[in-house]
């Protein structure tokens, strides 16, 4: 079994190059495609075994990366003025610096300068009417029309908790 990708490619290319088998026949049993075999054979013939080494797909340089000085300027403005990304964008535009609003937002988020908003929790309220014995326990009838909706909701939640405790 091959340990590296280079060895795996070489294992499939060598019989084809030495004219042991044809490329078409090797493609039928090879787990890779015919076009991959063709490229590997061409690379081996052009550069030898070293050419079968896989090349990195990562770009050598990021041409559109935001310059460090601009990131520092955005962070500095945020720390000084506590402005949002849109207002920082406007300020930089007045200074003649063009940067997208989303880029500013991403920089601020990466630096941890954005607020974490709380998510409102959903409360589920039973729509069934309570039993008379349960409403006596809480002191008044939940279904009374003169009590406020907030009080009725509060009592329903207590009633549900009481029912769950008595269930187990």
C-alpha positions as CSV (number, residue, x, y, z in Angstrom):
1,X,0.0,0.0,0.0
2,X,1.3,3.4,-0.9
3,X,2.2,5.8,1.9
4,X,2.2,9.1,0.0
5,X,0.3,10.5,-2.9
6,X,3.5,10.6,-5.0
7,X,4.0,6.8,-4.5
8,X,0.4,6.2,-5.4
9,X,0.7,8.2,-8.7
10,X,4.0,6.5,-9.4
11,X,2.5,3.0,-8.9
12,X,-0.1,3.7,-11.6
13,X,2.2,5.6,-14.0
14,X,5.2,3.2,-14.1
15,X,3.5,0.2,-15.9
16,X,2.1,2.6,-18.5
17,X,5.5,4.3,-19.1
18,X,7.3,0.9,-19.3
19,X,4.8,-0.1,-21.9
20,X,3.6,-3.0,-19.7
21,X,-0.1,-2.0,-20.2
22,X,-1.9,0.6,-22.2
23,X,-3.3,3.7,-20.6
24,X,-6.9,2.7,-21.6
25,X,-6.6,-0.6,-19.9
26,X,-5.1,0.9,-16.7
27,X,-8.0,3.5,-16.6
28,X,-10.5,0.6,-16.4
29,X,-9.1,-0.7,-13.2
30,X,-7.7,2.5,-11.7
31,X,-9.8,4.3,-9.1
32,X,-8.8,7.6,-10.7
33,X,-10.0,9.0,-14.0
34,X,-8.4,8.5,-17.4
35,X,-7.6,12.2,-17.7
36,X,-5.8,12.0,-14.3
37,X,-3.6,9.2,-15.6
38,X,-2.9,11.1,-18.8
39,X,-1.7,14.1,-16.8
40,X,0.4,12.0,-14.5
41,X,2.1,10.2,-17.4
42,X,2.8,13.5,-19.2
43,X,4.2,15.0,-15.9
44,X,6.4,11.9,-15.3
45,X,7.7,12.1,-18.9
46,X,8.5,15.8,-18.6
47,X,10.0,15.9,-15.1
48,X,10.5,12.4,-13.8
49,X,9.3,11.1,-10.5
50,X,9.7,14.5,-8.8
51,X,6.9,15.9,-11.1
52,X,4.4,13.5,-9.5
53,X,4.6,15.4,-6.2
54,X,1.3,17.2,-5.6
55,X,1.5,20.9,-5.7
56,X,-0.2,23.2,-3.2
57,X,-3.4,24.8,-4.2
58,X,-3.1,27.6,-1.8
59,X,-2.3,31.0,-3.4
60,X,1.2,32.2,-3.0
61,X,-0.1,35.7,-2.0
62,X,-3.5,37.1,-1.3
63,X,-3.8,40.0,-3.6
64,X,-7.1,41.3,-2.2
65,X,-6.2,41.0,1.5
66,X,-6.9,44.1,3.5
67,X,-3.6,45.9,4.4
68,X,-2.5,45.7,8.0
69,X,-2.3,49.5,8.4
70,X,-6.0,49.8,7.3
71,X,-7.1,47.1,9.7
72,X,-5.3,48.9,12.5
73,X,-6.9,52.2,11.5
74,X,-10.4,50.7,11.6
75,X,-9.7,49.1,15.0
76,X,-8.3,52.4,16.3
77,X,-11.3,54.4,15.1
78,X,-13.7,51.9,16.8
79,X,-11.8,52.0,20.1
80,X,-11.7,55.8,20.1
81,X,-15.2,56.6,18.9
82,X,-17.3,53.4,19.4
83,X,-18.8,54.0,15.9
84,X,-20.4,51.3,13.9
85,X,-19.0,49.9,10.7
86,X,-21.2,52.1,8.5
87,X,-20.0,55.3,10.2
88,X,-16.4,54.2,10.1
89,X,-16.9,53.6,6.4
90,X,-18.2,57.2,6.0
91,X,-15.3,58.6,8.0
92,X,-12.7,56.7,5.9
93,X,-14.4,57.7,2.7
94,X,-14.1,61.4,3.7
95,X,-10.4,60.7,4.2
96,X,-10.1,59.3,0.7
97,X,-9.8,55.6,1.8
98,X,-12.1,53.2,0.0
99,X,-13.1,50.0,1.9
100,X,-16.3,48.0,1.9
101,X,-18.6,48.2,4.9
102,X,-18.6,44.4,5.2
103,X,-14.8,44.3,5.3
104,X,-14.9,46.7,8.2
105,X,-17.5,44.6,9.9
106,X,-15.4,41.5,9.4
107,X,-12.3,43.2,10.8
108,X,-14.3,44.4,13.9
109,X,-15.7,40.9,14.5
110,X,-12.3,39.2,14.2
111,X,-10.9,41.7,16.7
112,X,-13.8,41.0,19.1
113,X,-15.1,44.6,19.0
114,X,-18.7,43.7,18.3
115,X,-21.5,43.3,20.8
116,X,-23.1,39.9,21.5
117,X,-26.8,40.3,21.3
118,X,-29.0,38.3,23.6
119,X,-31.5,36.0,21.9
120,X,-35.0,36.2,23.3
121,X,-36.1,32.8,24.6
122,X,-39.5,31.5,23.6
123,X,-41.9,30.5,26.4
124,X,-44.5,28.0,25.7
125,X,-47.8,28.5,27.4
126,X,-50.5,25.8,27.8
127,X,-53.8,26.9,26.2
128,X,-55.9,24.4,28.1
129,X,-58.1,25.7,30.9
130,X,-57.0,24.8,34.5
131,X,-58.9,22.5,36.7
132,X,-60.8,24.1,39.6
133,X,-58.7,22.4,42.3
134,X,-55.5,23.8,40.8
135,X,-56.9,27.3,40.6
136,X,-57.9,27.1,44.2
137,X,-54.3,26.3,45.1
138,X,-53.1,29.5,43.6
139,X,-55.7,31.7,45.3
140,X,-57.8,32.9,42.5
141,X,-59.3,31.7,39.2
142,X,-56.9,32.0,36.3
143,X,-59.8,32.5,33.8
144,X,-61.1,35.6,35.5
145,X,-61.6,38.4,33.0
146,X,-60.6,41.2,35.4
147,X,-57.0,39.9,36.0
148,X,-54.3,41.1,33.6
149,X,-53.0,39.0,30.8
150,X,-49.5,39.0,32.3
151,X,-50.9,37.7,35.7
152,X,-52.8,34.9,33.9
153,X,-49.7,33.9,31.9
154,X,-47.7,33.9,35.1
155,X,-50.2,31.7,36.9
156,X,-50.4,29.3,33.9
157,X,-46.6,28.8,34.0
158,X,-46.8,28.0,37.8
159,X,-49.7,25.6,37.1
160,X,-47.6,23.8,34.4
161,X,-44.7,23.5,36.8
162,X,-46.9,22.2,39.5
163,X,-48.5,19.6,37.1
164,X,-45.0,18.4,36.0
165,X,-43.8,18.0,39.6
166,X,-46.9,16.0,40.6
167,X,-46.6,13.8,37.4
168,X,-43.3,12.2,38.5
